[in-house]
């Protein structure tokens, strides 16, 4: 996308099932507010998010101001995506 003149970045690098989401549930304040069963259920619920790692690995992030461009410039985004799709195998080989 950047090669096509569209500023973007990867989405999130970490999966929602990482410690950063479950670590707070081990802190004293949470333990006072919620039962051990409830906190375990909360931590276990993240295991049910199948495909989350793939979503994180394949997300493209664009800033909001980019999406506020005029029509001609905004049309460049889907055109670039179609170009990448058409040449995806070749681009993947280049790495």
C-alpha positions, 0 to 999 in steps of 0.5 A: 500500500505504501508503494502505491502512495497510501500511508498505512501500517500494520494493525496490532502486533499483539493478539487479544489473548496475550498477557496484556489483556489477562494480566489485570485479572491477577491484580489484588484490586480485581481479586477483591471485586470479582470471585476467583471463578469469575476471573478464571472464566474471564481469562478462559474466554480469550481462548475462544477467539479463534482466528484472532492471531490471523486478524492481527497479522493481516490487518492494515491500519490507516489514519482517519484523516486519510479516509477524509480525502476527496473522492478522487483520492479515496478511490485510489485506496480500493484501486491499490488493494485490487492491484495488490490482490492481482499481484499478491503471489509475486509480491509475497515472493519479494518479501 
